[in-house]
Amino acid sequence: MTHYHYGDHLEDRTQADNLITKSEFRKILEDRQYDQFALGEVWEFDVTDFNKVDYTELLKYLGRL
């Protein structure tokens, strides 16, 4: 919304003003390069099945810090 006062509550969020589309939101993220932002190193894991994830290398790395 373009304004907020303590205690305001909007039951139906589709009635909010100043809404943007998903594609507009994605463009903002890309233009500002928020999709490139990372604090430190990024470790990616396939967590489709948590029982198959091997964190051994990550834990060794963290242990060396």
N, C-alpha and C positions, 0 to 999 in steps of 0.2 A: 504494500500500500504506500501511497505517497505521504501518509501521515499516520501517527500512532499516538494515542494518549493512554496512560496507565489504565488498565482495566478494559480497554477495547477488546472485543472478541468478535470475530467474523465467522459465523456459522457456515456459510457457503463461500468457500475460497474462490469460486468462479466469479463472484461479485466484486472481488478486489480490483482496484484500479492499478494502472501502470504495470500490467502483466506483459511478459514477453514470451515468445515462442521458444521451443527447445532449440531450434536452429539459430535464433537470435542469441540465445544464451551461449551456445557452442561457439558462435562467431566472436563474442566478447572474450571467451576463454582463450581462443586461438590468437586473436589480435593482441591480447595482453601477455601472451605466451605463458599463461598459467598451466597449460598442459606440459610445459617444459620444466616446471619448477620441481626441485627435489632438495631436501636437506640431507647432504651427505650422499653416501652410496645407496643405490637402489638394488635390492635383492628380489628377484622374482621367483615365485614358487607356483607350480601347478597344484592347486589345492582342491581339484575336482574330487579327490578322495584323500581326506586328511590322514588316513591311516597309512598311506603310501608316501607321504612327504618325508624326505630325508634332510634334516636340518644339521647334519654333522658338520659340514664345512662352515656354515654360518656360526655355529656354536664355537668352533675352533677359532674363527676370526674374532668373535666377540671376546673370547678368552685372552687373546693377545693384545687387546686394547688397554 
